[in-house]
Amino acid sequence: MKKLKIVIIGAGVAGAILARRLARLPQVELHCLEKVEPEDHSEAGTGLNVGPNAIKALQQCDAELAAQVCAQSLPWASWRTSLSDGTVLFDLPLESVADNAGIRIRWSELYDVLRAGAQGVIQYGCEITAIAPSASDPLRSSVSWTQRGVQHRLDDIDLLVGVDGRYSATRSAFSGLPPPRHVGVAIVRTLVEDTSGGLIDDYEQWFNGPHRLLAFRVPPGHVYIAATFPIAQGEQIHEEWKTEAVMRATYAPAGGQPCAQVRWLLDAMCANLADSHWARMQESEVLFAEPQRQVMYLGDSAHGMAPTLGQGATQAIEDACCAALIIEREAAAGRLDPRGWLDLVSVARTERIRFAMELSVQATDTLLQGADPVSGAHWKTEPPFLDQLSRLFRQVALGQRVAG
Ligand SMILES: Cc1cc2nc3c(=O)[nH]c(=O)nc-3n(C[C@H](O)[C@H](O)[C@H](O)COP(=O)(O)OP(=O)(O)OC[C@H]3O[C@@H](n4cnc5c(N)ncnc54)[C@H](O)[C@@H]3O)c2cc1C
């Protein structure tokens, strides 16, 4: 039997999950090429809240891997929103809108556990030098790379999966990177040692006008902090904003005292400003499959997502589980047709992703210039928003084949 040649570029969140599953298929010759070395910890400075929908998807696709991920994390079980003086606006148990908890985890820990799950499959330290359509067949593609000084090339790839993140070289090589749509919010993220003495635990937000602090505890012994402030669309983040005085003036209540959590968060953030990650929230147009070629995108390469509801890595996990389940099912049934797989994944995922993107932007309302956190929090306690949140967390779309 001639095997189908599949190449995965990138072993991040989506790539590592997909590589683990596809490596088990007898009909597939799999190559997974990752840029960094196994000991790379460049994402160690960030924590992630991963939504209940991702855990539900992973449990359905790969219960063993889901258990390993959960073992390295803490449960994300509630969402509390307060004013920066400590006045609670709402306190939502996620079990009221989800079938299971989400998780809180260090980004580097998530990479470690997912990559360990695909041990022996991922080739590390690969520098891609060319990605192009095959000379002999434009549906197929070829990839060249160097690994520790040695040049390699694969031709006639039946399915190329570009899971190489937001600045995807794969998507650049074929249809080009989509232009970002800025949401109008800047975000500063940092991971600090937990010296709060129990002040910070599950997912919480504190508002001073539209300026928001968000924090939660992640194992082992750290607190992840994400501070946001409004910014004009397209405006750059100025160096002079990155000072202690500006941060304190932005997040401490003007006419009153900050609550104990906000005091601790401000101290911790100001002590770590130099190591913080500064970015502007943005999203970008969805593309799961090249229209003319057998090339698939998943996760950040397929869609940029405003991070307000913690759906970036979350949807990357859903995407990977969906693609893995579809390919496994089709291959088992003898349907070795990558073009058909691409269509099935696009149909299963596009509407779902657009919904997650739209809801993430809607939930950003309280972070925009002039927003009132009290009314913004209020509508999030009412049935229309809670129904949407329940749809996001419960109705994962994994491409089940409809009978008939
Ligand atoms: C600071 C920060 C905080 C975040 N917080 C959250 C959160 O709380 N919750 C959440 O759900 N999401 C969060 N996200 C988003 C989330 O991290 C991403 O959406 C998620 O990692 C996307 O997964 P992915 O598999 O598409 O890409 P990635 O995880 O980025 O993986 C891409 C992989 O491809 C590799 N790669 C890149 N280029 C090449 C190349 N040319 N050749 C070979 N390999 C390559 C990379 O090394 C990497 O391993 C956050 C993002 C940031 C930046």
The ligand as an ORCA input file, in Angstrom:
! r2SCAN-3c Opt
* xyz 0 1
  C       1.055     36.394     25.735
  C      -0.047     35.505     25.223
  C      -1.032     35.023     26.103
  C      -2.044     34.187     25.632
  N      -3.020     33.759     26.488
  C      -3.948     32.873     26.066
  C      -4.930     32.328     26.960
  O      -4.975     32.676     28.144
  N      -5.809     31.390     26.494
  C      -5.786     30.965     25.182
  O      -6.600     30.089     24.816
  N      -4.889     31.473     24.299
  C      -3.983     32.409     24.711
  N      -3.048     32.912     23.834
  C      -3.090     32.479     22.436
  C      -2.462     31.097     22.249
  O      -1.200     31.016     22.834
  C      -2.390     30.763     20.773
  O      -3.648     31.012     20.195
  C      -2.000     29.295     20.564
  O      -0.683     29.050     21.024
  C      -2.127     28.937     19.091
  O      -1.735     27.601     18.904
  P      -1.111     27.174     17.505
  O      -0.838     25.720     17.593
  O      -1.921     27.681     16.393
  O       0.256     27.995     17.411
  P       1.473     28.024     18.402
  O       1.129     27.440     19.710
  O       2.004     29.407     18.323
  O       2.509     27.007     17.733
  C       3.176     27.294     16.534
  C       4.398     26.380     16.482
  O       4.999     26.498     15.216
  C       6.391     26.666     15.377
  N       6.845     27.391     14.201
  C       6.636     28.684     13.873
  N       7.202     28.980     12.701
  C       7.783     27.849     12.264
  C       8.528     27.506     11.099
  N       8.798     28.398     10.148
  N       8.977     26.248     10.988
  C       8.724     25.298     11.924
  N       8.021     25.566     13.059
  C       7.553     26.821     13.208
  C       6.545     27.410     16.680
  O       7.848     27.269     17.230
  C       5.464     26.741     17.528
  O       5.924     25.567     18.147
  C      -2.059     33.800     24.275
  C      -1.079     34.278     23.393
  C      -0.094     35.150     23.860
  C       0.936     35.697     22.879
*
